Every structure is written in C-alpha cells, then in structure tokens.
Amino acid sequence: MCVEDALMPERRGSCLGIYWLLGIEGASLVDPSCESGPECLYLSCAAAEPPLRWEPRCRQQLRHLQDGARIAARLPPRLEGRWVSTGCEVRPGPEFLTRSYLFYANRLFKAYQFYYWDPSCREPSYSLVIKGKLRLRQASWITRGATEADYHLHKVGIVFHSQKAMREVASWINQTSGEGCSGFLPPGRTWAPGALYELLSAKSERDCTAALGFAMHELSLVRVEKHYQPLLEPQQSGSQLVEELYLGDIHTDWVERRHYRPTGYQRPMQSAVHHVHPCPACGIIYRADEHHPPILPARAEPPMQLSGSWVSTHCEVRPAVLFLTRYFIFHGNNHTWEGFYYHYSDPLCKQPTFTIYASGRYTQGIPSSKVRGGTELAFKVTQARVTPMDQLTVMMLNSSEPGSCGLTNSWSAGVEQDITPTNGCLALGIKLPHTEYELFKTEHDTRDRSLLYVGERPTDGSSPDRPDKRPTSYQAPLIQCAGAPEEFSNYLQNNIRLEQAPAPAAAAVTAAQLQELGTCLHPAPQPRTADGMC
C-alpha cells in the first residue's frame, strides 16, 4: 500500500514529523517498494520496512508529469459550452489578446477575440466577433491525441476601442486588401464607440481580414483534456474537475499564418464552468463582449531572476509532432545553464524516445524593445549528450553518416553518448557549438508561484540563430521548482541516493547526470537537418 490517504492517522502524523525533522519543505518522501503507478508519487511511509528516501521538488514534479492516467482526453471531444482564456496571451508579432469561444450543440460557434496594446491586457485596441460552423472529423493521423475538424466562417465583425485603433486598422485594410475592401473606412472617419464594422461575410463574399493576419485555422486541430485539481483551501479536501481546450498553434511567420495547418497547440483555454481556481481572469473574460472588452487585473511584473531550477507543468507538444517535457537549471553566479529534454512518442509523455542533455552559457538580459515585458538574451550551447530510449531511435542513430553523430554504430537503448566531439548530431538536427537569440519572461501565477516563459520555437523547424529571428511569443510556461541550483547538487554531495525512476521519463538519467535538467535543445523536425537548439 502506497497511498498516503490510506495511512492510519498516527502514521500520517509520523510522516509529517519526518518532514519537519529534516527541514524539507515542498519535497516528497517516496517508498522504494512501490513498483509503479501514480500512487507512488505521493507517498510515503506506509511500508516501514524499506528506508524512505528524500525526493527534491523538481524530481517530484517530473514524476507527476508521468502520471498520465490522471488526464482524460475523449475522441472525439465534446466542445459544447463556453471556453475562456486564463490570462493575457501572446501571439507571434507580437499580438496581445484574450479569447472567449462559445460552441453550440448544433455545431455553430461564436468566438470573441479581444486585442490589446499592452502585455497585461489592460488597454483594449479592438475586438473581433467571429461566427461560423465547426464539424469534427476523424482522429488526427499527424498529431496523436488530436481531432481534425473543418470550419466555415459566416461573419467576422470588428469593434474599435479608440480612434487610434480605428485609424491604424483602417490604414492596414485600405493598403493591403483587394478592391472590395479598399474603401473599408474612408480617411478621417470619426471613431464611433460601439460601432460594429463587417470584415467578412460569406453571404456577400467579402473578406477584408487579410490585413489583420486573421485566420481561424486553430479550429482545424482540437483536443480536450480533463483532470482534477486538488482543492487549495485548508478546510477543504478532495479535488475539482478542470477542462482544457487545446486548439491549433499559430504560425510564427506572419506571411504563413493564413495558410498554415496546425500540427501543435497554442495556450489552452479552459471551461467557463470547470476551470482552475483561483482564476480572476476567467470570470472577467466570461462576462465580456465586443462592446465591453475584458480589462484584466493589474499585476506586478517581477524582475527577471533566472537562477534556480524550472520544470514543465504538463506534457508539451510542438509543431511537427514533438512531445516532450523540459527541465532547466540556470546558474546566475557564472551565467551558465544546463538541462535535459525528454522526448516521447505520445501526448501523455509515457513512451520515451530519446533524451537530450545540453549545457553552455548565456548573456545578461536586456529589456526587449519589440515585445513589452520580455527580456532578450543570447544562449550558447557548447556541449550535448543524447540517450536513445527506444529501438527506432537506436536504429536511426546507428544508420547515421559516420562521424556525424557520436561514435559510429555504437548506440544502444538507455546508454548516453556524448555528441560534442562530432559537433552535434546531424540525424537529430543538432549543431555544436551553437548560439540562439532568445526571449524570456517571468511572472507569478494566481497561487504566487514563479513561472518562466521561453521564446516560441519557429514553426518551420529552423533556429533563431540571428537577432532578426528572435521569437516574439512564448512557449508553455515552466514552473520554478527550486530557488537555487545548489539544492540538488548539495543533495548529491551528501551521498543521498536518488534511484532511477521507474517511469519512462527518468529512465535516461543517472545520478551523476542529474544536476538537474536544463534548457532548450529541440531537435529539428525530421527529416529536416536545421540547427536544433531549443
């Protein structure tokens, strides 16, 4: 028995006493006798015979990510109801927006997209009202776990929230749209608060949305996940349902976004009924409409403090169908970083394919002049190691060109190999040494946890290896799991044994390597051989 809830009250108290005596906050005690299963993540002391071992918070979070059984994803998904953003979103450009989508049982939908001047979503620019019809099709053959869909737009309208916004958008449309849109708004037209202007009409065959880079291709790839969030109030027990709607990603190249068919996801929306708590933005966005755009609560912007360890909050997906979890360590005293990327073949991150370890240096950050609230840095990768985790990856690496990826024909499952002497790994699209120009942002969530946003990877699989290719949007956030990198290294120096985790995500890690996982090395989508640092 490994579940803490099954402990006798006096045993549970003894567990808490152990935590207190060791001075461990936010760590977990793991029973080595547990062979598998999510219950072994949380426990502890029911089996008194084997000695208990201490597990750092970062490793605890990685184990939690392997608990895919706690996530349910129905195919095809049920979309009926309203879905809302949980905060201010950043799209490539940059564009700052919030979303509120309503799906009806008869397949019709009505979507709001609220656009802003600022990264806090407090200064509205304009709002779009989008009406159409959506038809779910078959499970995606490209992105596992997703459902493909067809959509048809009936109408798109726009409401301006200032004279400046009206003048700017009208200028875009008059300059770049076809004949039917050249006189969309005459020059000098006075702003009328609340006035709704038609951008697209299927009935009149008019479409003036191109100047805005507008498309709803995000609706062509759909996934709904359900999981349970523990109740946070001390007097409460149990958990509550959370539903998340993942829609297709937005191409990072403005020119391509109107034609791109998604293979990854953007930041998920959540059910207006079943969302995380607390979520101040959810209710505000739920009550908004095109005439009353949501004004999100003011939030302090914390200074950029990278030092420490950061880990994924869920199994992530990238365009070209890469499923992975990330774990970074930043050493602020000498501006070095290190880390692991765990890659998988499934959307629950339970079937590992390979692990990449990378390390190098990074520059002092400066405020971004293009993306308000962001910080610009440059990262250099100088060393990397690869551990294949399945036979397919082993075969691919062993068939690579001699001298292009480690020792020729020497790869085997679960065995790490240094690819630094071969200047990377051509088969995985990794080039060493390698420099990338990055965009970072830190903030606190509603539970006052530190989050780190790293720049979004180019959709085409290339590398931001020039300043002009620096990202203008972000990947899914990482959560800080240790405030200083010394926490884990001290743990190793004290000769406390951290056994290899039974779940697949940790199978490639040895105690000597686990100075904790780090930053950003994405292999380029196959069969591309573009530079691949994340």
C-alpha positions as CSV (number, residue, x, y, z in Angstrom):
1,M,0.0,0.0,0.0
2,C,1.5,3.3,-1.1
3,V,-1.3,5.9,-0.8
4,E,-0.9,8.4,1.9
5,D,-4.7,8.8,2.3
6,A,-4.8,5.1,3.4
7,L,-2.4,5.6,6.3
8,M,-3.6,5.4,9.8
9,P,-3.8,8.9,11.3
10,E,-0.9,8.3,13.6
11,R,1.2,7.0,10.8
12,R,0.4,10.1,8.7
13,G,1.4,12.3,11.6
14,S,4.8,10.4,11.8
15,C,5.3,11.2,8.1
16,L,4.8,14.9,8.8
17,G,7.2,14.6,11.7
18,I,9.9,13.3,9.4
19,Y,9.4,16.2,7.0
20,W,9.7,18.6,9.9
21,L,12.8,17.0,11.4
22,L,14.6,17.0,8.0
23,G,13.6,20.6,7.4
24,I,12.2,19.7,4.0
25,E,9.6,22.0,2.5
26,G,7.9,21.0,-0.7
27,A,9.8,17.7,-1.1
28,S,8.2,14.3,-1.0
29,L,9.1,11.0,0.5
30,V,8.9,8.1,-1.9
31,D,8.6,4.5,-0.9
32,P,11.2,2.4,-2.9
33,S,9.0,-0.7,-2.6
34,C,6.4,0.9,-4.9
35,E,7.0,-0.6,-8.3
36,S,4.7,1.6,-10.4
37,G,1.6,3.6,-10.6
38,P,0.6,7.2,-9.7
39,E,0.0,6.4,-6.1
40,C,3.8,6.1,-5.6
41,L,4.2,9.7,-6.5
42,Y,2.7,11.0,-3.4
43,L,3.7,8.7,-0.8
44,S,5.5,8.0,1.8
45,C,5.5,5.9,4.8
46,A,3.0,3.1,4.8
47,A,5.7,0.4,4.1
48,A,8.0,1.0,7.1
49,E,10.5,-1.8,6.3
50,P,12.5,-0.1,3.4
51,P,14.2,3.1,4.2
52,L,12.5,6.2,2.9
53,R,14.4,8.5,0.5
54,W,14.1,12.2,0.0
55,E,13.0,13.5,-3.4
56,P,13.6,17.1,-4.5
57,R,10.6,19.1,-5.7
58,C,11.9,19.2,-9.3
59,R,12.1,15.4,-9.5
60,Q,8.7,15.2,-7.8
61,Q,7.2,17.4,-10.5
62,L,8.8,15.3,-13.2
63,R,7.3,12.2,-11.7
64,H,3.9,14.0,-11.6
65,L,4.1,14.7,-15.3
66,Q,4.4,11.0,-15.9
67,D,1.1,10.4,-14.2
68,G,-0.8,10.4,-17.5
69,A,-3.6,8.3,-16.0
70,R,-4.9,11.4,-14.3
71,I,-5.6,13.1,-17.6
72,A,-8.6,12.0,-19.7
73,A,-8.9,13.0,-23.4
74,R,-12.0,11.8,-25.2
75,L,-12.1,11.3,-29.0
76,P,-13.9,13.0,-30.5
77,P,-14.0,15.8,-27.9
78,R,-17.2,17.4,-26.6
79,L,-17.0,21.2,-27.2
80,E,-20.4,22.4,-26.2
81,G,-20.2,25.4,-23.8
82,R,-18.0,28.4,-23.3
83,W,-14.2,28.3,-23.1
84,V,-12.1,31.3,-22.0
85,S,-8.5,32.4,-21.7
86,T,-7.0,32.1,-18.2
87,G,-4.8,35.2,-18.7
88,C,-3.3,37.5,-21.3
89,E,-2.0,35.6,-24.3
90,V,0.9,36.5,-26.6
91,R,0.9,35.5,-30.2
92,P,3.7,36.0,-32.7
93,G,4.0,39.5,-33.9
94,P,3.6,40.2,-31.0
95,E,-0.2,40.3,-30.5
96,F,-1.7,40.5,-27.1
97,L,-5.1,39.1,-26.7
98,T,-7.7,37.2,-24.7
99,R,-10.3,34.8,-26.1
100,S,-13.9,33.6,-25.3
101,Y,-15.3,30.9,-27.5
102,L,-18.9,29.5,-27.3
103,F,-19.8,26.3,-29.1
104,Y,-23.4,25.2,-29.6
105,A,-24.8,21.7,-29.8
106,N,-25.8,22.3,-33.4
107,R,-22.1,22.9,-34.4
108,L,-22.5,26.6,-34.7
109,F,-20.0,28.8,-32.7
110,K,-19.5,32.4,-31.7
111,A,-16.0,33.5,-30.8
112,Y,-14.6,36.7,-29.3
113,Q,-11.0,37.7,-29.7
114,F,-10.1,40.8,-27.7
115,Y,-6.8,42.6,-28.8
116,Y,-4.7,44.9,-26.7
117,W,-1.9,47.4,-26.9
118,D,-0.1,46.0,-23.8
119,P,1.1,42.6,-22.5
120,S,-1.1,42.9,-19.4
121,C,-4.3,43.1,-21.5
122,R,-5.5,46.3,-19.8
123,E,-5.5,48.6,-22.8
124,P,-8.0,47.3,-25.4
125,S,-7.4,48.1,-29.1
126,Y,-10.2,46.3,-30.9
127,S,-12.4,43.2,-30.6
128,L,-13.4,40.6,-33.2
129,V,-16.7,38.8,-33.3
130,I,-16.5,35.6,-35.3
131,K,-19.5,33.4,-36.2
132,G,-19.4,30.1,-38.1
133,K,-19.9,26.4,-38.1
134,L,-17.5,23.6,-37.0
135,R,-17.6,19.9,-37.9
136,L,-15.4,17.5,-36.1
137,R,-13.8,14.8,-38.3
138,Q,-11.5,11.9,-37.6
139,A,-8.6,11.5,-35.2
140,S,-5.5,13.2,-36.5
141,W,-3.0,11.0,-38.3
142,I,-0.3,13.6,-37.7
143,T,-0.8,14.8,-34.1
144,R,-1.6,11.9,-31.8
145,G,-4.4,12.6,-29.4
146,A,-5.9,15.4,-31.5
147,T,-9.1,15.5,-33.6
148,E,-9.2,17.2,-37.0
149,A,-12.0,19.5,-37.9
150,D,-13.5,21.6,-40.7
151,Y,-14.9,25.0,-40.1
152,H,-16.8,27.6,-42.2
153,L,-16.9,31.3,-41.3
154,H,-20.2,33.1,-41.7
155,K,-19.3,36.5,-40.4
156,V,-16.5,38.4,-38.8
157,G,-17.1,41.9,-37.3
158,I,-14.7,44.4,-35.6
159,V,-15.3,46.9,-32.9
160,F,-12.7,49.6,-32.3
161,H,-12.0,50.8,-28.8
162,S,-10.2,54.1,-29.7
163,Q,-9.7,56.5,-32.5
164,K,-6.0,55.3,-32.7
165,A,-7.1,51.7,-33.2
166,M,-9.6,52.6,-35.9
167,R,-7.1,54.7,-37.8
168,E,-4.4,52.1,-37.7
169,V,-6.5,49.1,-38.7
170,A,-8.3,51.1,-41.4
171,S,-4.9,52.0,-42.8
172,W,-3.8,48.3,-42.9
173,I,-7.0,47.3,-44.7
174,N,-7.0,50.1,-47.2
175,Q,-3.4,49.4,-48.2
176,T,-3.3,45.6,-48.4
177,S,-6.8,44.3,-49.2
178,G,-8.4,43.8,-52.5
179,E,-10.8,46.0,-54.4
180,G,-13.8,45.2,-52.3
181,C,-12.0,46.4,-49.2
182,S,-10.1,49.4,-50.4
183,G,-12.7,51.8,-49.0
184,F,-13.4,49.9,-45.9
185,L,-13.2,53.1,-43.8
186,P,-12.8,56.5,-45.5
187,P,-9.8,58.5,-44.2
188,G,-10.7,60.8,-41.4
189,R,-13.7,58.8,-40.3
190,T,-14.6,59.6,-36.7
191,W,-14.5,56.8,-34.2
192,A,-17.9,55.8,-33.0
193,P,-17.8,53.9,-29.7
194,G,-19.6,50.5,-30.0
195,A,-20.0,50.6,-33.8
196,L,-19.6,47.2,-35.4
197,Y,-18.0,47.0,-38.8
198,E,-18.2,43.9,-41.1
199,L,-14.8,42.4,-42.1
200,L,-16.1,39.2,-43.6
201,S,-19.4,38.0,-44.9
202,A,-19.9,34.6,-46.5
203,K,-23.2,35.9,-47.9
204,S,-21.8,38.9,-49.7
205,E,-18.5,37.1,-50.4
206,R,-16.5,39.9,-48.8
207,D,-13.3,39.2,-46.9
208,C,-11.2,42.1,-45.5
209,T,-9.4,40.1,-42.8
210,A,-6.1,39.6,-44.6
211,A,-4.6,42.8,-43.4
212,L,-5.0,41.6,-39.8
213,G,-3.3,38.3,-40.4
214,F,-6.6,36.8,-39.3
215,A,-7.4,33.1,-39.8
216,M,-9.3,30.6,-37.7
217,H,-7.2,27.6,-38.7
218,E,-6.7,26.9,-35.0
219,L,-10.1,25.3,-35.2
220,S,-8.8,22.6,-37.5
221,L,-7.0,20.8,-34.7
222,V,-8.8,20.2,-31.4
223,R,-8.1,18.4,-28.1
224,V,-10.0,18.5,-24.8
225,E,-8.3,17.3,-21.6
226,K,-9.9,16.7,-18.3
227,H,-8.1,16.4,-15.0
228,Y,-8.7,17.0,-11.3
229,Q,-7.2,19.9,-9.3
230,P,-6.7,19.5,-5.5
231,L,-8.7,22.0,-3.5
232,L,-6.4,24.6,-2.1
233,E,-8.3,25.8,1.0
234,P,-7.0,24.3,4.2
235,Q,-10.5,23.4,5.4
236,Q,-11.4,21.6,2.1
237,S,-10.5,18.2,0.9
238,G,-10.9,16.4,-2.4
239,S,-10.5,17.8,-5.9
240,Q,-12.4,19.6,-8.6
241,L,-12.7,19.0,-12.3
242,V,-10.7,21.1,-14.8
243,E,-11.4,21.0,-18.5
244,E,-8.9,22.5,-21.0
245,L,-9.4,23.1,-24.7
246,Y,-6.3,22.9,-26.9
247,L,-6.6,24.5,-30.4
248,G,-4.1,24.5,-33.2
249,D,-1.0,26.7,-33.0
250,I,-0.4,29.9,-34.8
251,H,2.5,30.0,-37.3
252,T,5.4,32.2,-36.1
253,D,5.8,33.7,-39.6
254,W,3.1,36.3,-40.3
255,V,3.2,35.6,-44.0
256,E,2.4,31.9,-43.5
257,R,-0.2,32.1,-40.7
258,R,-3.2,32.4,-43.1
259,H,-2.2,29.2,-44.9
260,Y,-0.7,27.1,-42.1
261,R,-2.5,24.0,-41.0
262,P,-1.6,23.4,-37.3
263,T,0.3,20.3,-36.0
264,G,0.8,21.7,-32.5
265,Y,-1.2,23.7,-29.9
266,Q,-1.4,27.2,-28.5
267,R,-2.0,28.1,-24.9
268,P,-5.1,26.2,-23.8
269,M,-8.4,27.8,-22.9
270,Q,-10.5,26.4,-20.0
271,S,-14.1,25.7,-19.5
272,A,-16.0,28.6,-18.0
273,V,-17.6,26.1,-15.7
274,H,-14.7,23.8,-14.9
275,H,-11.6,25.9,-14.6
276,V,-8.7,26.2,-12.2
277,H,-9.2,28.1,-9.0
278,P,-8.4,30.8,-8.3
279,C,-8.7,32.4,-11.8
280,P,-9.5,36.1,-11.6
281,A,-9.3,36.5,-15.4
282,C,-11.8,33.7,-16.2
283,G,-14.9,35.4,-14.8
284,I,-13.9,38.8,-16.3
285,I,-13.4,37.3,-19.8
286,Y,-16.6,35.2,-19.5
287,R,-18.7,38.3,-18.8
288,A,-17.1,40.4,-21.7
289,D,-18.4,41.0,-25.2
290,E,-17.3,43.1,-28.2
291,H,-18.6,46.3,-26.6
292,H,-17.2,45.6,-23.2
293,P,-13.7,44.0,-23.6
294,P,-12.2,42.4,-20.5
295,I,-9.8,44.5,-18.6
296,L,-7.6,42.1,-16.6
297,P,-6.4,42.9,-13.1
298,A,-3.2,44.8,-12.7
299,R,-0.2,42.6,-11.8
300,A,3.3,43.5,-10.7
301,E,6.0,42.5,-13.2
302,P,8.7,40.7,-11.2
303,P,12.3,41.3,-12.3
304,M,14.0,38.7,-14.4
305,Q,15.6,36.2,-12.0
306,L,16.7,33.1,-13.9
307,S,18.8,31.5,-11.1
308,G,17.3,28.2,-10.0
309,S,15.5,25.2,-11.5
310,W,12.5,25.2,-13.7
311,V,10.3,22.3,-15.0
312,S,7.4,21.8,-17.3
313,T,3.9,21.9,-15.9
314,H,2.5,19.3,-18.3
315,C,3.4,17.2,-21.3
316,E,4.1,19.6,-24.1
317,V,3.6,19.3,-27.9
318,R,5.5,21.1,-30.6
319,P,4.7,21.6,-34.3
320,A,6.0,18.6,-36.4
321,V,4.7,16.4,-33.5
322,L,7.3,16.5,-30.8
323,F,6.0,15.6,-27.3
324,L,8.3,16.5,-24.5
325,T,9.0,17.7,-21.0
326,R,11.7,20.3,-20.2
327,Y,13.8,21.0,-17.1
328,F,16.2,23.9,-16.9
329,I,18.9,24.9,-14.4
330,F,20.4,28.4,-14.5
331,H,23.5,29.3,-12.5
332,G,23.3,33.1,-12.1
333,N,26.7,33.4,-10.5
334,N,28.5,32.5,-13.7
335,H,25.8,32.7,-16.3
336,T,25.9,29.0,-17.2
337,W,22.9,26.7,-17.9
338,E,22.3,23.0,-18.2
339,G,19.4,20.8,-18.8
340,F,17.5,17.8,-20.2
341,Y,14.8,17.5,-22.8
342,Y,12.8,14.3,-22.5
343,H,11.1,13.4,-25.8
344,Y,8.2,11.0,-26.2
345,S,6.0,9.5,-28.9
346,D,2.7,10.0,-27.2
347,P,0.6,13.0,-25.9
348,L,0.8,11.8,-22.3
349,C,4.6,11.6,-22.3
350,K,4.7,8.0,-21.2
351,Q,6.5,6.4,-24.1
352,P,10.1,7.8,-24.2
353,T,12.0,8.1,-27.5
354,F,15.2,9.9,-26.5
355,T,16.7,12.4,-24.0
356,I,19.0,15.3,-24.8
357,Y,21.3,16.9,-22.2
358,A,22.8,20.3,-23.1
359,S,24.9,22.9,-21.4
360,G,26.5,26.2,-22.1
361,R,26.5,29.9,-21.3
362,Y,24.0,32.8,-21.6
363,T,24.3,36.6,-21.7
364,Q,23.0,39.2,-19.4
365,G,19.4,40.0,-20.4
366,I,18.2,43.4,-21.6
367,P,14.5,44.6,-21.9
368,S,13.0,43.8,-25.3
369,S,12.2,46.8,-27.5
370,K,9.8,44.7,-29.6
371,V,7.9,42.6,-27.0
372,R,6.9,44.6,-24.0
373,G,7.5,42.8,-20.8
374,G,10.1,40.4,-22.4
375,T,13.8,40.1,-21.9
376,E,16.3,39.4,-24.7
377,L,19.2,37.0,-24.1
378,A,21.6,35.0,-26.2
379,F,22.3,31.4,-25.4
380,K,25.3,29.3,-26.5
381,V,25.3,25.6,-26.5
382,T,28.8,24.1,-26.1
383,Q,28.1,20.5,-25.0
384,A,25.4,17.9,-25.6
385,R,24.7,14.3,-24.8
386,V,22.0,12.0,-26.2
387,T,20.3,8.9,-24.7
388,P,18.1,6.9,-27.1
389,M,15.2,5.3,-25.3
390,D,13.6,3.1,-28.0
391,Q,14.8,0.8,-30.7
392,L,13.6,3.0,-33.5
393,T,15.8,5.9,-32.3
394,V,18.7,3.5,-31.9
395,M,18.3,2.3,-35.5
396,M,18.2,5.8,-36.8
397,L,21.3,6.9,-34.9
398,N,23.3,3.8,-35.9
399,S,22.4,4.4,-39.5
400,S,23.6,8.0,-39.5
401,E,26.6,9.1,-41.5
402,P,29.9,8.1,-39.8
403,G,31.3,11.0,-37.8
404,S,28.1,12.9,-37.8
405,C,26.5,11.8,-34.5
406,G,28.7,10.2,-31.8
407,L,30.7,7.0,-32.3
408,T,29.7,5.1,-35.4
409,N,27.3,2.2,-34.9
410,S,27.7,2.4,-31.2
411,W,24.2,3.5,-30.0
412,S,22.1,1.3,-27.7
413,A,18.9,1.9,-25.7
414,G,19.3,3.6,-22.4
415,V,23.0,4.4,-22.9
416,E,24.1,8.0,-23.0
417,Q,26.7,9.2,-25.5
418,D,28.5,12.5,-25.9
419,I,27.9,14.2,-29.2
420,T,30.2,17.1,-28.6
421,P,33.3,15.6,-30.3
422,T,31.2,15.2,-33.6
423,N,30.0,18.8,-33.3
424,G,26.5,17.7,-32.6
425,C,24.2,15.1,-34.3
426,L,23.1,15.6,-37.9
427,A,20.4,12.9,-37.6
428,L,18.7,14.9,-34.8
429,G,19.4,18.3,-36.4
430,I,21.8,19.4,-33.5
431,K,24.8,21.6,-34.3
432,L,27.6,22.4,-31.9
433,P,28.7,25.0,-30.9
434,H,25.5,26.9,-31.5
435,T,24.1,30.3,-30.5
436,E,20.5,31.3,-30.3
437,Y,18.8,34.7,-29.7
438,E,16.1,34.2,-27.1
439,L,13.1,36.0,-25.5
440,F,12.3,35.2,-21.8
441,K,9.7,36.4,-19.4
442,T,8.9,35.7,-15.7
443,E,5.7,36.2,-13.8
444,H,3.7,34.9,-10.9
445,D,0.5,32.9,-11.2
446,T,-2.6,33.3,-9.0
447,R,-1.0,31.0,-6.4
448,D,2.1,33.2,-6.3
449,R,4.3,30.5,-8.0
450,S,7.1,31.7,-10.2
451,L,6.7,31.0,-13.9
452,L,9.2,31.2,-16.7
453,Y,8.2,31.7,-20.4
454,V,10.8,30.8,-23.0
455,G,10.6,32.1,-26.6
456,E,8.4,30.1,-29.0
457,R,10.3,27.9,-31.5
458,P,10.0,28.8,-35.2
459,T,7.2,26.7,-36.7
460,D,9.3,25.8,-39.7
461,G,11.8,24.0,-37.5
462,S,14.6,26.5,-38.1
463,S,16.7,28.1,-35.4
464,P,16.6,31.7,-34.1
465,D,20.4,32.0,-34.8
466,R,20.2,35.6,-35.8
467,P,18.9,38.6,-33.9
468,D,16.2,39.2,-36.5
469,K,14.9,35.7,-35.9
470,R,14.4,36.3,-32.2
471,P,11.0,35.0,-31.0
472,T,8.1,37.4,-30.4
473,S,5.9,34.9,-28.5
474,Y,6.3,32.2,-25.9
475,Q,6.1,28.5,-25.3
476,A,4.1,27.0,-22.4
477,P,5.4,28.2,-19.1
478,L,7.8,26.4,-16.8
479,I,7.3,26.5,-13.0
480,Q,10.2,27.1,-10.6
481,C,10.8,24.0,-8.5
482,A,14.0,25.2,-6.7
483,G,15.1,28.7,-5.9
484,A,18.8,27.9,-6.2
485,P,20.6,25.3,-8.2
486,E,22.7,24.3,-5.2
487,E,19.7,22.5,-3.7
488,F,20.1,19.4,-5.9
489,S,23.9,19.4,-6.1
490,N,24.1,19.5,-2.3
491,Y,21.7,16.6,-2.2
492,L,24.1,14.6,-4.4
493,Q,27.2,15.7,-2.5
494,N,25.6,14.4,0.7
495,N,25.6,11.0,-0.9
496,I,21.8,10.6,-0.7
497,R,20.9,8.0,-3.3
498,L,18.4,9.1,-5.9
499,E,17.3,5.9,-7.7
500,Q,16.4,5.8,-11.3
501,A,12.7,6.5,-11.6
502,P,10.6,3.5,-12.8
503,A,8.6,5.8,-15.1
504,P,10.0,6.2,-18.6
505,A,10.7,9.9,-18.4
506,A,13.6,9.4,-16.0
507,A,15.0,6.2,-17.4
508,A,17.8,8.0,-19.2
509,V,19.1,9.8,-16.2
510,T,21.9,8.7,-13.9
511,A,22.7,10.1,-10.5
512,A,25.9,11.7,-11.9
513,Q,23.9,13.4,-14.7
514,L,21.1,14.7,-12.5
515,Q,22.4,18.1,-11.6
516,E,19.0,18.7,-12.9
517,L,17.7,19.0,-16.3
518,G,18.0,22.1,-18.3
519,T,17.2,24.3,-21.1
520,C,16.4,24.3,-24.6
521,L,17.6,21.9,-27.2
522,H,14.9,20.9,-29.6
523,P,15.9,18.6,-32.4
524,A,14.7,19.9,-35.7
525,P,11.6,18.2,-37.1
526,Q,12.5,15.2,-39.2
527,P,13.7,14.9,-41.9
528,R,15.0,18.4,-41.6
529,T,18.6,18.9,-40.5
530,A,18.3,22.5,-39.4
531,D,20.1,23.7,-36.3
532,G,18.2,22.3,-33.4
533,M,18.9,24.0,-30.1
534,C,15.7,24.9,-28.2
